[in-house]
Amino acid sequence: MKKIILSLLLLTGLSTIKANAQMAAATKVKWDVEKDVLIDMEMDNVWDVFNNNELLKKASNGYVAAIEATNPNMPVSRKIVFSNGASREENITQSEAHNKLIAISFSDTSLPKGIKSAEYAIFIKAKESKTAVIWRAKINGNEQAKKALIAQLTAEFDSYAVGLDKMTKKSIPAARMN
């Protein structure tokens, strides 16, 4: 009986050692584009902007001319037409309302020459009385193409930051003076 119990303890101990040895170390993602802004708007309202194509177009501050959902099923496919006439097809691969997270990848047909993959994420977090909007992008490809796409995404994220800020400004109509 002692041999059986000892054998079971030995097997149990070895199985936990093997399980621990198989765990991979977590690696930190090195983002190619990082943009963070604080918006004077409630978090749920900011989330609504990112989930409504007309509001998102308005939030782009003129950078985007049109956003059209081409397939509403997950992963949601959409086509973005920029004000300069260029367009991009992308897929919303993750949209988590409870975490306020949206993950988007470029469609293969919209990858610029020299780019193997491109994806970005939008994180929306409450921060005191404001909302933090955080964009992160990861791009794989040759250095020259990557540099051009980084510049394009930086300009796009900057436009959204300005547009979201403008959406928070309350305009006061002018009073007619007699």
N, C-alpha and C positions, 0 to 999 in steps of 0.2 A: 504494500500500500504506500509506503514511504517513497519507493522508486517511482510510482505513478505520479504522486503529487509533485515530487522533485522534477520529474520530466515535464509536467504541465507548466510549472513555474519557469523552467528553463526555456521552453518554447514560447511562452507568453513574453518573457523578457527579450528574446531574440527578435520576435515579430515587431516589438515597439522600436527596437534599435534600427531595424531595416526600414520601417515606416518613416522615421526621422531622417534617415540618410537620403530618402527619395525627395524630400521637400526642396524645392528650388529657392534660391535666395531672391527676394524681391528686388527688382531693378527700377530705378527712377527714370521716368520718361524725360528725355531732353527735347523740349518743344522748340520748334523753329521760329514760331511767332507767338508772342505773349502780349496781350493787351488787357488792362484792367481799368475800369472806370467806376466811379460812384455816381449813381443817378438819384435825384430827389423824386423818387416815385416808389409806390408800394411794390413789393416783390411780386405779388400776384398780377398786378397791372403790367409789369415788365414781362412776366411770363406770357401774358395774353398777347402782347405785341409780337413776341417771337413765334407765336402760334397762329397768327392771323396774317395772311399774305399781304393784304392791303395796308395794315398798320406797319408791317415790316418794311414794305416799300416806302412808306412815309418816313419811317425811322432811318432810312438809308441816306436821308438828306440830299436826295437827287442822284445818288450814285447808282441806284437801281431804277430801271424804267418799268419793269414788270416781273412778277413772280407768279408762275403758273404750276399748279400741282398736276403732274402728268399721270400719276398713279397714286391714288389715296391709300392703298393698302401698304402695310409695313413690309419692307422698308419703303417709306413714302418717297416717290420720285418727284422731283420738281425741276423746272427750267427757270433760270434767272436770266433776264435780259438786262444788261447794263446800259447806262445812258450813252456810252460811247458806241453802242451797237453790238458789242461782243456779247456772247451768251455762255452759260455754263449749265450743264445738267449734273445734278447731285442727288444723293440718296440720304434721307434722314434715317440712319440706322438705329438710333436710340432716341427716345423721347420719354423722359421720366418726370411726370408732373410732381410726384412726391419728393424727388431730389432736385427738381428744377435744373435738369441737365438735358442738353440736346447734342447728339453726336451726328456728324455729317461727313460723308465721304464723296469725293468727286466720282462721277461715272467714268468708266474707262474711256468713253468717247470724248470726254471733255478734258482729259489730261493733256497739258501742254507737251510739246515734243521735249524729250529728255526727262520727263517726270514719270516715275513708275507708280506712285500712289500719293494721294493727298487727302488729308482728312483734318477736320477741325471740330472742336467742342466748344459749347457755350455753357457756362455755369452761371447760375443766378442765385445770389445769396443775400439774405437780409443782413444789413450792417448798420446797427443802431437805427436811426430813423430813415436811412437811405437804403438803396439796393446796390450791391456790387454786381457788375456784369463783367465776366471774365471770359475772354476768348483765348483759346490755345490751338495751335495748328502744328501738324507734323507732316513733313514732306519728304519723300524719298525720290532721289533722282540725281542727275549730274549737277555739279556746282553752279554752272551758269544758268541753267533752267530753274534750279531751285532758288537762286538769288532773285530772278525775275518774278517768280510766283510769290515769294516772301514779300516783295515790294507791293505786289497787287493785293494780297490779303491784308497787309498792314494798312494800305489806303482804304480798303473796304471796311475794315474794323474801325478805323478812325472816323469814317463817314457815319457809321452807325452810332458811335459814341457821341458825335456832335448832334446827330438827328434825335437821338433819345433825349439828350439834354434840352434841345429845343422843344420837344414835346412836353416838357415839364413847365415851361415858361407860360405863365398866365398872361394873356394879352388883355389890356384894359381898353375898351373902345373909347375913342376920342369923343369928348362932349362938344356939341355945337355951341359956339359962343355967339351971342347976338350983339 
